[in-house]
Amino acid sequence: MKAKLTFAVTLMVSLTLCVVVVGMVAVLMIALFEEKVDNSEIFKLISPAFQTIVGGFIGLLAGVKLSHDDKDNK
């Protein structure tokens, strides 16, 4: 039961991370080619948000993996 729950959580987090990263890359690519937008401002806005989202999801995935492995060894 716990393995199924871990798999479901890992799958949801991975899919959400993929959607967020693809969305942010799409917005970045659109903004880079828009003439009205200053490219240096785009990088200032997106870089911290991108790092926070990716770091949070990777931390969550690592925590789920570590907690799942810890229970199996006991």
Secondary structure, DSSP 4 states (H G I P E B T S, - for coil): -HHHHHHHHHHHHHHHHHHHHHHHHHHHHHHHH-TTS-HHHHHHHHHHHHHHHHHHHHHHHHHHHHHHHHHHH-
